Amino acid sequence: MASGGEETKKSRILVVGGTGYIGRHVVAASARLGHPTTALVRDLAPSDPAKGQLLQSFRDAGVTLLQGDLYDHASLLRAVRHADVVISALHEQQIPDQTNLIAAIKEAGGDVRRFVPSEFGLDSGRSGAVEPVRSIYDSKVGIRRAVEAAGIPHTYVACNYFAGFVLPSIGQFLPMAAPVDSVVILGDGHTKVVFVEEGDIGTVTVRAAVDPRAENKTVHIRPPANTVSHEELVAMWEKKTGKMLERVYVPEEAVLNQIQESGIPTNILLSIAHAAYIRGETTTPLDPASDVEATELYPDVQYTTVDDYLNRLL
């Protein structure tokens, strides 16, 4: 059921990076919502059994699999010429190479009505995150500017934290494992942080991609029941398990030192956590001129709450 102002006509949706961590949820949501969906894949018969099963699940859902590659211009052009909407869910290492997609969309001559570049996570355009994630966010911002310079209608999705990535450790990053007797909290633990389940991210991404109200806007996903501090998250877990955890607080200076001393991927994860848990970047005020909030656009979406997700872990 569409919300007021939302487009009800189905669109031909092309997903690039559809076999990745978040891309598979975008593909599934697009098919579930009834859009003719195509996933661009490098190998239609992969040797990896898990990848093969994923592609079969796409076929079973009615998704068209189109062989192509981000670095093969002809295959990109062929794909985008049969799409109304292009959604990129490419890995962070391929973020800069989305210029190849932009070039293909531009050459297709207006066939594509909306492009959703690979953003997700925190709002890269507004982040004050430190290195090394700062460089990743700068790459995303560079793609934003390239999309805008090309005059391509677009939507950016700032979904905040992936629940499935962070909640199994009850929000803990040092180490990134479920706490046993104690839990490490970055900062004072009182900063609100937003955690969104991956399937819900897929749903909102697809709905926003075809929604006129989200054109040339950044869509922020901030369900109230998914916005909790680390202290609140730990307390919820303690209540469910009946076990109290000792809190070990890491002040900001120590977090910054840990980022500098750690290698990849720990330094990347910690620099994102610093932005979210200490700087509070998942709940910064929105600009009505450029931002829209998903729960206001789509009040009918039933989100998996933080409480729901924790119940899965019991």
N, C-alpha and C positions, 0 to 999 in steps of 0.2 A: 504494500500500500504506500503510495507516494504522499509525502508531506506537501503542504501548500507551497506552490511555486516550483516544485520539483518536476523535472521532465519525466513523462510517463512513456514516451516513445522509446523503443529499444534501439540501442546503438551497436554497431559492429566494433567490438573492443579487441585490440591487439595488446597482448602483454609480453613485454621483453624482460627476460630474467624471471620467467614464470616458474622455474624449477627451484629457485632459491628459497631462503628461509621465510621471507614474507611474501615473495611472488606467488608461491603455491596457494596461499590463502586468497590472494587477489584473483587468481584464475578461478578458484572454486567459487568465490563470491559472485564473480561475473556470470558464470554459468548458472548458478543457483538463482540469480536475479533475472534470468531469462534473456540475457544479451547474447547475440551470436558472438562467440568468444574464440579467439585464435591465440595460441601460444607459440612464439618463435623459439625454436629449439635447434641446437647445433647438430644433435644426433638423434634420429628417430628410433634407433635400436641400440641404446647404450649398453655397454658391457656390465655396468653397475646394476645389480638386481634391484636395489632400492629405487634407483632412478627409473628403471624400466617399469616398476610397479606404479610409481607416481604418474608416469606418462599414460599408463593404462587407465588409471583412475580419471585422468583428464578425458580420455576417449570415452570412458563409460558415462561421463557427465555431459557428453555432447560437444566437447571442446575440439576444435580443429587444430592439429599439430602441423606447423609449417616449418620446414627446414630452412635455416638461415643463420646468419652470424652478424654480430655487431660490427665486424671488420670487413664485411662483404657488402659493398654499397648496393650492388644490384639486388641482392636478396632483401636488404632493408627497404629499398624503394618498392619492390614488388609487394612486400608485406604492408607497408603503410598506405599504398594505393587502394587497398581493400579494407581500410579501417576508418571509422569515424572518430575513434578515440584511441590514443596510444598511451599506455601506462608502462612506465619503466620501473622495475624493481631490481635493478642491477646492483651488484656488490659494490662496496665502497671503493675498491680498487679500480673499478670501471667507470666511476662517476665522471671523470674528465672526458672519457670517450663517448659520452652521450652527445657530444657535438656531431658525431656520425648520424645519430638519430635525427637531430635537429636539421642537418643538411638534407636528409632524405625526406623529412616532412615538408621542408621548404620546397624542394624540387617537385614533390607530388602536387603542388599547386593548389592548395586549399581543400584537398579531400579530407584532411584531418581537422576536426572541429575543436579538439582539445588534446593537450599533451600534459601528462602528469609525470614529471621527472622523478627520479629516485631520490626521495628526501627521507620521509619517515623519521623516526627518532625525534630529537629536539629541534626547535626552529633554528635552522642554521643561519637564517638572515638576521637574527636578533641575538645570537649567542655571544657571550664573552668568554667562552671556554678557552682553557689553556692548551698548549701543545701537549701531545701530538694530535688530538682530535681537532684542534683549531685548523690545521691544514686541510683536513677532510671537509670541515664545514666551509672553508674558503673555496674549495673545489665545487661544492654544491651551490654556493652563492654565484660562482662564476658561470655555472650552467643556467641559473636563474636569469642572469643578465643576458646570456646568449639567447635564451628563449624569448625574452622580452624584446631584444634587439631585432630578432627575426620576425616579430609581429605575430607569433603563434599564440592563440588562446591557450591558457594554461591554468592549472590548479596545483598548489603545493600542499602536501599533507604532513603536518607535524603531529605525529601520533604519540609522542613521548615514549616512555619505556615499554618494551615488549614484556608483557606479563610472564610469558613462558621462559624468558631468559633470566629474569631477576627474581621472581617470587619463589621459585624452588629453593633458593638460598635464603629466603625470608629477608631479601633486600641486602644481604651481606656480600661484600666484595673482597674482604681480607680475612680468610680466603673466600672464594666464590663457591661456597658449599653450605649446606644446611647446618645451622648451629646445633651443637650438642649440649654443652654446659654453659657456654658464653657466646655472646654475639658482638661483633665489631660494628660500631656505629660511626660513620663519618660525620664530623661536626657535632652539633649538640643533639641531633636526632629530631628536632622539632620542625624542620622545613618540610612543607607539603610537597609530595611527589606524585605524579600521575603514572599509573600502570594500566595498560590496555591489552586485553587478550588478542592474540594474533588474528583469529577469525573475525573478530569485531573490526580490527583495522582493515581487513580485506573488504568487509561490507561497506564501511564508511568511505573507503577509497573509491570503490566503484560507484557508489551513489553520488559522491561529490564530482566524479569525473564526467557525469552526464547531467549535472545540475546547473542550470543557468545562474543560480545564486552564488555558485562557487567559482564562476569563471573569473580568472585573473585575481584570485584570492588565495590566501593561505587558510586551510581548514585545520583547526586545532581540535583534537579529540581529548576532552576533559570531563568524563563522567564524574559527578560528585562522589559516588560510592567507590570510585577508583582513585580518589585523591586522598592520600593518607601520608602522615609523617612516618619516618622509620620507627620512632618510638611507638606510634599507634599500631604499626604493622607487627612489631614484635609482641606487643600486648595482646593483639588478636590471636597470634600463634600460641602464646602462653595459655590463653583461655581455652583454646581448642585442645591442646595437648595436656594441660594440667601440670606443666613443668615450667618453673621459673628459670629465666636465663640471666646470667650476670652480664651487665653492660660494660663494654670496653670502648671508651670514646677516643676517637682520633681527631685532634684539633686540625684546623685547616692547614697550618704551616707544615705539620707532619704529613698530611695528605699530599701537599705539593712536593715535598721532598721525596715521598714514595713514588710519585709519578716520574720524577727526574731519574730516580735510581732503578726503576723497573724497565724491563724490556717489553717488546710487543708479545702478546696483546694486552698484558696487564696495564701498561701505561695508558693505552687507549681507553680501556674500560674505566680506569680510575679518573681520567680526565673528563669523561662523560659524567661519571658519578659526582665529581667535584662540582660540575655545572648544575647538576640536578639536586643533589643532597645538601650542598652548601650554598650555592648561588641562587637556588630556587628557580631555575630557568624553565621548569615545566609548568609553572603557574604565573608567569609574568603577565601583566595586564595586556589585553588585546587592543589593537587599533581598529576601530570600526571601519575605517577607510580601506583597510587591506586584509583584515582578518574576519573569519566567521568561525563559530563554535559548533561542533558536530551535534551535540545534544540538543541545541536549539534548532538546527536545520532538520534533524531527524528524531523527533521525540518518541517515535514508535520503535526505535531500535532497543532491544533488550540486551544490555551489555552483561557480560560475565563480570561480576563485581570482584573486588579483591577478596571479599569473604567467600564468594563462590569458589574462587581459584584455590584458596587455602584449603577448602574442604577436599579438593582433589588430591591434596598432598598427604592427607591423613592415612 
